[in-house]
Amino acid sequence: MIKFLFLIPTLLCLGWFLYLRQYGYSFEQGKKGYTYILIFSAVIALFYTILLWLTHI
């Protein structure tokens, strides 16, 4: 299951890209959203890393 964690930021970025295209925004206008997505995904990855470390798997 952990091997599919890369899908979280990929799907969120794809969804954000489609949202920006649909409403006519440029990449520059949506750059902050990509930053938030990457930070959110990094927090999830850090959480799972800590859980793995604590359970010694």
N, C-alpha and C positions, 0 to 999 in steps of 0.2 A: 504494500500500500504506500509506503514511503517513497518508492520509486516514481510515483505519479504526482508528487507534490509540486513538481515544476509546472503542472497544468494550472495551478491556482493563479500565478501571475500571468501566465500565457492567456488564459481565458478572460481574466479581468482586463488585461490590456487590449485584447481583441474586442471585447464588449465596449470599452471606452473609445476605441478607434471608430467602431461602427456608430456610436452615439455622436461623436464629433462630426463624422461625415454626414450623418442624417440631418443634423441641424446647422451645417455649413460653417463649423468652426475650423480653424487651422490647427496644425500641430503645435505651433507656438502658444496659441490660446489654451490648449489642453495639456501643456507640459506639466503643470502643477498636479493634475489628476494622475498622470503617469508616476510622478514622484510619490504621491500618496499610496498608489497601488503597490509600488516596489517596497515602500516602508512597511506597509501592512503585511506583505508577503514575507518580508525579512523577519518580522515579529513572529509570524506563524512558524517559520523555519527555526528560529531560535527557541521557541517554546518546545517544538518536537525534539530538537537537539538536547535540550535540558532534560526532557522526559526520558530519552534514550540513555543519557548519561546517568541519570538517577536509578534507572532500572537495570543498568549494566547489560544491555542486550548487545 
